[in-house]
Amino acid sequence: MARKEDPEKNKRILALVGAAALLAITLLMVTYGMELIVNPPQLPQIFPGASPPPSQGPQQATTAGQEYSESPLVELFSVSSTPKLVFNCVKSRTGTYANAEASGDLAEGTEKQDIINAVCDATTDPVLCANTLGTPVSVRVSETGQDYCISDDGRILVYALHSPQCGACRKQRPMLEELELEYGEVLDVHYVCVNLYEGDDELCKQKIISGEYDE
């Protein structure tokens, strides 16, 4: 004789199985959640659109520890004011018309022409002397008392002794650069940084490193 199934009993058994399965799932989730809290995953800390952090590779050396010594030419040519130009070590020209030219008190080109005249007076170079235009040297050219010198390649050596904080020097420099371009076959301009004002020593160090000054 077949046994009659009890529907209510079956429902109770299914309910107990479901509750057990739910309890097992809950315990598994709780266990995994605790693991995440204790050992969270190491995700990259980059926000959308942000750049990754810079590489911590070798850093470029700074110039802070480098020593700076003023050029011995400053003492050799007794520089007490700037700008000062020295031609082949034997003659010098102190002062400039660049400020007066910039303010309109003198005609444009006065300073450049006067430098040409000064170089001619100091060296009697035929190329420069052919372009004096018969105008006189209006800024005094004087003897330095030093031995004659010349550029390594035989050109006229011009030392431009400038202070980095000298406004007149900054105005004169473009004219010297123009002259070197025009007469580069006979003219070699060498820029010397002069420590004349407070703070010039640090500026000279920076500008020599950057190549703005030769020494």
MIGURO-292022 format. One record per residue (C-alpha): residue in three letters; chain; x, y, z. Coordinates in Angstrom, 2 decimals, decimal comma. Example, Ala and Ser with C-alpha at 12.3 -4.5 7.8 and 13.67 -1.06 7.14 Angstrom:
residues 2
+--------+--------+---------+---------+---------+
| residu | chaine |       u |       v |       w |
+--------+--------+---------+---------+---------+
|    ALA |      A |   12,30 |   -4,50 |    7,80 |
|    SER |      A |   13,67 |   -1,06 |    7,14 |
+--------+--------+---------+---------+---------+
This chain:
residues 215
+--------+--------+---------+---------+---------+
| residu | chaine |       u |       v |       w |
+--------+--------+---------+---------+---------+
|    MET |      A |    0,00 |    0,00 |    0,00 |
|    ALA |      A |    1,55 |    3,39 |   -1,10 |
|    ARG |      A |    2,18 |    6,06 |    1,49 |
|    LYS |      A |    0,35 |    9,33 |    1,04 |
|    GLU |      A |    2,68 |   12,42 |    0,87 |
|    ASP |      A |    2,14 |   15,26 |    3,34 |
|    PRO |      A |    2,24 |   18,60 |    1,42 |
|    GLU |      A |    2,69 |   20,60 |    4,59 |
|    LYS |      A |    5,72 |   18,53 |    5,58 |
|    ASN |      A |    7,33 |   19,09 |    2,16 |
|    LYS |      A |    6,85 |   22,84 |    2,47 |
|    ARG |      A |    8,56 |   22,82 |    5,88 |
|    ILE |      A |   11,53 |   20,87 |    4,48 |
|    LEU |      A |   11,94 |   23,29 |    1,51 |
|    ALA |      A |   11,74 |   26,26 |    3,87 |
|    LEU |      A |   14,48 |   24,78 |    6,07 |
|    VAL |      A |   16,72 |   24,10 |    3,02 |
|    GLY |      A |   16,20 |   27,66 |    1,73 |
|    ALA |      A |   16,97 |   29,16 |    5,12 |
|    ALA |      A |   20,15 |   27,08 |    5,38 |
|    ALA |      A |   21,28 |   28,17 |    1,90 |
|    LEU |      A |   20,56 |   31,83 |    2,71 |
|    LEU |      A |   22,53 |   31,52 |    5,96 |
|    ALA |      A |   25,49 |   29,98 |    4,12 |
|    ILE |      A |   25,47 |   32,79 |    1,52 |
|    THR |      A |   25,25 |   35,43 |    4,27 |
|    LEU |      A |   28,19 |   33,90 |    6,14 |
|    LEU |      A |   30,25 |   33,81 |    2,93 |
|    MET |      A |   29,55 |   37,48 |    2,18 |
|    VAL |      A |   30,39 |   38,51 |    5,73 |
|    THR |      A |   33,68 |   36,58 |    5,59 |
|    TYR |      A |   34,70 |   38,14 |    2,22 |
|    GLY |      A |   33,68 |   41,59 |    3,44 |
|    MET |      A |   35,95 |   41,28 |    6,46 |
|    GLU |      A |   38,83 |   40,25 |    4,16 |
|    LEU |      A |   38,32 |   43,41 |    2,05 |
|    ILE |      A |   38,42 |   45,56 |    5,18 |
|    VAL |      A |   41,60 |   43,93 |    6,49 |
|    ASN |      A |   43,40 |   43,67 |    3,12 |
|    PRO |      A |   41,86 |   46,16 |    0,66 |
|    PRO |      A |   42,96 |   45,85 |   -2,99 |
|    GLN |      A |   45,69 |   48,30 |   -4,08 |
|    LEU |      A |   43,93 |   50,27 |   -6,81 |
|    PRO |      A |   45,77 |   53,05 |   -8,69 |
|    GLN |      A |   44,98 |   56,47 |   -7,21 |
|    ILE |      A |   44,33 |   58,25 |  -10,50 |
|    PHE |      A |   41,15 |   60,19 |  -11,11 |
|    PRO |      A |   39,56 |   60,23 |  -14,56 |
|    GLY |      A |   41,38 |   62,71 |  -16,73 |
|    ALA |      A |   44,31 |   63,09 |  -14,32 |
|    SER |      A |   47,92 |   62,45 |  -15,28 |
|    PRO |      A |   49,82 |   59,65 |  -13,58 |
|    PRO |      A |   52,31 |   60,74 |  -10,88 |
|    PRO |      A |   55,72 |   61,77 |  -12,22 |
|    SER |      A |   58,50 |   59,25 |  -12,31 |
|    GLN |      A |   60,90 |   59,57 |   -9,40 |
|    GLY |      A |   63,98 |   59,10 |  -11,58 |
|    PRO |      A |   67,34 |   60,87 |  -11,21 |
|    GLN |      A |   66,89 |   64,58 |  -10,55 |
|    GLN |      A |   68,73 |   67,22 |  -12,53 |
|    ALA |      A |   71,70 |   68,65 |  -10,64 |
|    THR |      A |   71,18 |   72,16 |   -9,30 |
|    THR |      A |   73,71 |   74,97 |   -9,47 |
|    ALA |      A |   73,37 |   75,86 |   -5,80 |
|    GLY |      A |   76,60 |   74,15 |   -4,85 |
|    GLN |      A |   78,68 |   75,49 |   -7,71 |
|    GLU |      A |   81,30 |   78,08 |   -6,88 |
|    TYR |      A |   81,45 |   81,41 |   -8,68 |
|    SER |      A |   84,54 |   83,57 |   -8,95 |
|    GLU |      A |   84,56 |   86,93 |  -10,68 |
|    SER |      A |   86,71 |   87,10 |  -13,80 |
|    PRO |      A |   90,26 |   88,38 |  -13,13 |
|    LEU |      A |   89,72 |   90,72 |  -16,09 |
|    VAL |      A |   87,56 |   92,94 |  -13,86 |
|    GLU |      A |   90,53 |   93,71 |  -11,62 |
|    LEU |      A |   93,02 |   93,70 |  -14,49 |
|    PHE |      A |   91,15 |   96,48 |  -16,30 |
|    SER |      A |   90,22 |   98,36 |  -13,10 |
|    VAL |      A |   86,48 |   98,24 |  -13,72 |
|    SER |      A |   84,67 |  100,60 |  -11,35 |
|    SER |      A |   81,68 |  101,39 |  -13,56 |
|    THR |      A |   79,91 |   99,74 |  -16,47 |
|    PRO |      A |   79,58 |   99,41 |  -19,39 |
|    LYS |      A |   83,27 |   99,23 |  -20,24 |
|    LEU |      A |   84,70 |   97,95 |  -23,53 |
|    VAL |      A |   88,32 |   96,84 |  -23,85 |
|    PHE |      A |   89,92 |   96,45 |  -27,31 |
|    ASN |      A |   92,78 |   93,95 |  -27,70 |
|    CYS |      A |   93,58 |   94,52 |  -24,02 |
|    VAL |      A |   95,41 |   97,82 |  -24,70 |
|    LYS |      A |   92,64 |  100,43 |  -24,96 |
|    SER |      A |   89,27 |  100,86 |  -23,29 |
|    ARG |      A |   86,07 |  102,87 |  -23,69 |
|    THR |      A |   83,96 |  103,57 |  -20,61 |
|    GLY |      A |   80,38 |  104,78 |  -20,84 |
|    THR |      A |   77,71 |  104,65 |  -23,51 |
|    TYR |      A |   75,35 |  106,80 |  -25,55 |
|    ALA |      A |   72,73 |  104,03 |  -25,48 |
|    ASN |      A |   70,57 |  105,69 |  -22,80 |
|    ALA |      A |   70,55 |  109,08 |  -24,54 |
|    GLU |      A |   69,77 |  107,36 |  -27,82 |
|    ALA |      A |   66,91 |  105,38 |  -26,27 |
|    SER |      A |   65,41 |  108,56 |  -24,79 |
|    GLY |      A |   65,59 |  110,38 |  -28,13 |
|    ASP |      A |   68,23 |  112,88 |  -26,99 |
|    LEU |      A |   70,65 |  111,51 |  -29,61 |
|    ALA |      A |   70,03 |  110,19 |  -33,08 |
|    GLU |      A |   69,50 |  106,47 |  -33,59 |
|    GLY |      A |   72,77 |  104,76 |  -34,42 |
|    THR |      A |   74,97 |  107,14 |  -32,41 |
|    GLU |      A |   76,21 |  104,49 |  -29,97 |
|    LYS |      A |   76,84 |  101,89 |  -32,64 |
|    GLN |      A |   78,78 |  104,36 |  -34,76 |
|    ASP |      A |   80,81 |  105,51 |  -31,80 |
|    ILE |      A |   81,82 |  101,92 |  -31,00 |
|    ILE |      A |   83,02 |  101,52 |  -34,60 |
|    ASN |      A |   85,04 |  104,72 |  -34,24 |
|    ALA |      A |   86,49 |  103,55 |  -30,92 |
|    VAL |      A |   87,55 |  100,20 |  -32,39 |
|    CYS |      A |   89,19 |  102,01 |  -35,31 |
|    ASP |      A |   91,01 |  104,35 |  -32,93 |
|    ALA |      A |   92,18 |  101,45 |  -30,77 |
|    THR |      A |   93,21 |   99,01 |  -33,50 |
|    THR |      A |   93,45 |  100,94 |  -36,81 |
|    ASP |      A |   91,68 |   97,98 |  -38,40 |
|    PRO |      A |   91,03 |   98,85 |  -42,07 |
|    VAL |      A |   87,57 |   97,24 |  -42,17 |
|    LEU |      A |   86,27 |   99,19 |  -39,17 |
|    CYS |      A |   88,15 |  102,38 |  -40,06 |
|    ALA |      A |   86,54 |  102,35 |  -43,51 |
|    ASN |      A |   83,17 |  102,74 |  -41,78 |
|    THR |      A |   83,86 |  105,57 |  -39,35 |
|    LEU |      A |   82,08 |  107,99 |  -41,71 |
|    GLY |      A |   84,54 |  110,69 |  -40,68 |
|    THR |      A |   82,85 |  111,14 |  -37,30 |
|    PRO |      A |   85,04 |  111,69 |  -34,21 |
|    VAL |      A |   85,31 |  109,35 |  -31,24 |
|    SER |      A |   83,04 |  111,10 |  -28,75 |
|    VAL |      A |   83,56 |  108,83 |  -25,73 |
|    ARG |      A |   87,13 |  108,93 |  -24,49 |
|    VAL |      A |   89,29 |  105,95 |  -25,43 |
|    SER |      A |   92,14 |  105,46 |  -22,99 |
|    GLU |      A |   95,20 |  103,26 |  -22,56 |
|    THR |      A |   94,82 |  100,29 |  -20,21 |
|    GLY |      A |   98,52 |   99,82 |  -19,56 |
|    GLN |      A |   98,19 |   96,12 |  -20,31 |
|    ASP |      A |   99,95 |   93,96 |  -22,88 |
|    TYR |      A |   98,47 |   93,56 |  -26,35 |
|    CYS |      A |   96,14 |   90,59 |  -26,82 |
|    ILE |      A |   94,08 |   89,25 |  -29,69 |
|    SER |      A |   91,43 |   86,60 |  -30,32 |
|    ASP |      A |   92,67 |   83,05 |  -30,83 |
|    ASP |      A |   91,62 |   83,20 |  -34,47 |
|    GLY |      A |   93,29 |   86,56 |  -35,12 |
|    ARG |      A |   90,21 |   88,78 |  -34,85 |
|    ILE |      A |   89,95 |   91,97 |  -32,79 |
|    LEU |      A |   89,12 |   90,92 |  -29,23 |
|    VAL |      A |   86,53 |   93,12 |  -27,52 |
|    TYR |      A |   85,85 |   92,52 |  -23,84 |
|    ALA |      A |   82,39 |   93,83 |  -22,95 |
|    LEU |      A |   82,47 |   94,25 |  -19,17 |
|    HIS |      A |   78,84 |   94,50 |  -18,06 |
|    SER |      A |   76,99 |   94,30 |  -14,74 |
|    PRO |      A |   73,77 |   92,22 |  -14,98 |
|    GLN |      A |   71,84 |   95,00 |  -13,19 |
|    CYS |      A |   73,24 |   97,81 |  -15,36 |
|    GLY |      A |   70,45 |   99,25 |  -17,52 |
|    ALA |      A |   72,88 |  100,99 |  -19,87 |
|    CYS |      A |   74,67 |   97,66 |  -20,40 |
|    ARG |      A |   71,40 |   96,02 |  -21,41 |
|    LYS |      A |   70,81 |   98,78 |  -23,94 |
|    GLN |      A |   74,35 |   98,57 |  -25,29 |
|    ARG |      A |   74,44 |   94,80 |  -25,74 |
|    PRO |      A |   72,08 |   94,57 |  -28,77 |
|    MET |      A |   74,31 |   97,08 |  -30,57 |
|    LEU |      A |   77,40 |   94,99 |  -29,85 |
|    GLU |      A |   75,58 |   91,91 |  -31,12 |
|    GLU |      A |   74,66 |   93,74 |  -34,32 |
|    LEU |      A |   78,28 |   94,81 |  -34,83 |
|    GLU |      A |   79,52 |   91,27 |  -34,31 |
|    LEU |      A |   77,06 |   90,06 |  -36,93 |
|    GLU |      A |   78,09 |   92,76 |  -39,40 |
|    TYR |      A |   81,84 |   92,56 |  -38,77 |
|    GLY |      A |   82,14 |   89,00 |  -37,53 |
|    GLU |      A |   85,09 |   88,35 |  -39,82 |
|    VAL |      A |   87,22 |   90,84 |  -37,86 |
|    LEU |      A |   85,39 |   91,28 |  -34,52 |
|    ASP |      A |   85,09 |   88,88 |  -31,58 |
|    VAL |      A |   83,04 |   90,17 |  -28,62 |
|    HIS |      A |   83,55 |   88,40 |  -25,29 |
|    TYR |      A |   81,04 |   89,21 |  -22,50 |
|    VAL |      A |   82,43 |   89,47 |  -18,96 |
|    CYS |      A |   80,06 |   89,65 |  -15,97 |
|    VAL |      A |   81,00 |   92,31 |  -13,42 |
|    ASN |      A |   79,98 |   92,00 |   -9,77 |
|    LEU |      A |   79,26 |   95,69 |   -9,26 |
|    TYR |      A |   75,97 |   95,85 |   -7,33 |
|    GLU |      A |   74,48 |   93,87 |   -4,46 |
|    GLY |      A |   73,14 |   90,59 |   -5,84 |
|    ASP |      A |   75,35 |   90,66 |   -8,95 |
|    ASP |      A |   77,40 |   87,69 |   -7,73 |
|    GLU |      A |   74,39 |   85,35 |   -7,81 |
|    LEU |      A |   73,14 |   86,82 |  -11,09 |
|    CYS |      A |   76,58 |   86,43 |  -12,67 |
|    LYS |      A |   76,71 |   82,79 |  -11,63 |
|    GLN |      A |   73,29 |   82,12 |  -13,17 |
|    LYS |      A |   73,98 |   84,02 |  -16,38 |
|    ILE |      A |   77,38 |   82,41 |  -16,94 |
|    ILE |      A |   75,78 |   78,99 |  -16,56 |
|    SER |      A |   73,01 |   79,95 |  -19,00 |
|    GLY |      A |   75,58 |   81,20 |  -21,52 |
|    GLU |      A |   74,53 |   84,86 |  -21,46 |
|    TYR |      A |   78,05 |   85,77 |  -20,30 |
|    ASP |      A |   81,30 |   84,07 |  -21,27 |
|    GLU |      A |   82,88 |   84,55 |  -17,83 |
+--------+--------+---------+---------+---------+
